[in-house]
């Protein structure tokens, strides 16, 4: 299960890194909307190494070259997002979260994308078994308008149960049981709790 979460998170972060648009460049007062030609070369090399060549080390080296140059706000935001994707691939989850949080804090991720970023961060923390931080970012995701699916509700129920926060766990488990309807089998819930 954790491998599928990691792969999904890596794919989402990679896709997120590639979807740096004008809206994100303009968030937080950034008026830039494109790369300078020299910096674009380094960014494209890093992106190509990661996505096409499946070479995380090469991607990181190209990204470090990019980051050593003066960057406009658009370039810095794109570099942070791509850096997070690379770090997920290299299992540097702390670094990936740091890059995503920096991008959020500097306004490089617009409000319309912040919700998904909070969810991605929660999944990174979940994959590293940092339950309290996973719940913190689940809460941020929901406060930004995220609506948990049945499976996400179950994840929340299990997380709260593992943290001995039984009233919250029960609240989410009851929602799952209700969503499963009359065909729900109690043994499934009892077995999954063990």
N, C-alpha and C positions, 0 to 999 in steps of 0.2 A: 504494500500500500504506500509506504513512504517513497519507494522508487517512482511510483506513478505520480505522486504529488510533486516530487522533485522535477521529474520530466515535464509535467504540466507547468510548474512554476518557471522552469528554465525556458520553455517555449513561450510562455506569456511574457516573461521579461525580455526575451530576445525580440519578440514581435513588438513589444512596447518600445524597445530601443530603436527599432526601425521606423516607427511611426512618429518621428519627431516632425511636427508640422508647424505651420505658421502660428497657430493658436498657442502652442507651448512656448514659442519664441517670444510672443508678445505678453505672456503671463508675467506678472511681477515687474512690469515696466520695461522689459526687453524689447527693443524695436528691431533688432536684427532678425532676418528671416532666412539667411543662407550662410554657407561656409565660404571662407576665402578659398581661393583655388588651391593654395599650398596645404592648408589644413584639411581640405576635402580629400586630398590624396591619402593622408594618414588615416582619416576616418574610414574611407572606403577600403583601405588595405586591412584595417582591423576588422571591419565588418565581413570582408571576404574571407579572411583567415578563420573567423569564428563560424560563419554560416556555410560557406561552400567547402572550405578545406578542412573543417572540423579540427582546427589547430588553435586551441585555446592559448598556448604559449606564444604563438606567433601573433595572435590577436592582441594579447596583453602587451607584447613588445611594441606593436604599432600604436596601440592606444597610449602607451607611455611616451612615445615620440610626439604624439599629438598634444598630450598634456604638458609637454615641456615648452610648447610654443605659446605665444600670447593668444588667448582665445576670447572671442566675443561671447556674449551671454548665450546665444543660440548654440554655438559650438560647445560651450561648457556643459549645457544641459544635455546635448546629444552624447557627449563623452561620458557623462555620469550614468546615463541610461545604458549605454553600450557596456560601460565598465561593470555595471551590476549584472548584466547578462553573462559577461565573461567570467566574473567571479562566481556566479552560480555554477557554471560549467566546471570551474576549477575547485569547487567545494569550499570557497572562501565566502561562507554565508554571512559572516560578520561584516566583511567588506562590501558585499552586495547590499545589505541593509543600510550600511552607512552611506553608500552612493545614492540609494533611493531616497533616504531621509534628507540628504543634502539637497538633492534636486527638488524635493517637496519644500524644504525650508527656504530655498532661494527663489521659489516661485517658478521654477522651470517646468513644473508639471501643473497644467491648468486644473482648476477645480473639477472640470468634467472628467479628467483622467485620475484625479487624486483618489477617488473611491476605489478604482481597480488597483491602484498602487498600494493602498492600505491592505486590500485583500491579499495581494501578492506578498507583501511583507508578513502578513499573518501566516501564510503558508510556508514561508521560509522558516519562521520561528517554529512552526509546528513540526517541520521536517527535522529540526535540530532538538526537538523535545523541550523547547523553552515555552512551557505552557502559559506562564503568566504574560509573557510578551506576545504570544500568539493571541491570547484573549484580549489583550490591550488593543491590538491592531484589528481584531474582529470587531471590537466595539467601535473603533474609529471608522471602520468600513460601514458598519450599520448606521452610525451617526451621520455619515456622508450620504446615506440613502440606500445602502446595500440591503437587500432583502434575502435572508437565508433560504436556500432550497431545502428540501427534505433532508438530503444528505449533510448539508452544512449544519442544519439543526441537530442532527445526530452527532456530528463532530463536536458541537458545542456541549451537548448533553454529556458526552464521554469526557471531554476536557474538564468540565466543572466537577464531574463525579471523581475524576482522578485527583482533583485538587481539594477533595472533601468539602466542596461547596454544593451540598445536596439540594437545597431549595432551588438554586439556579439550574442544576442538572435536571431536576424533576420537571421544571417548567419547560425546558426544551424537549425532554423525552416525551412528555405528554403531547406536545405539538406533533412530534413524529408519529406517535401512536394514533393521534387523530387524523393525520394526513394519510396514514396507511388504511384507514377506514375499517369496515366490518370484516374484511378478510385478513386483518393483522393477526398474527399468531404470537401470543404472549411469550412462547419459548424463545423466539428470536431475540426479543429484548433481554430476557433473562440470560440467555447464552452469551450475547454480546457484552453484557456487563461483567462477565467473569474474566 
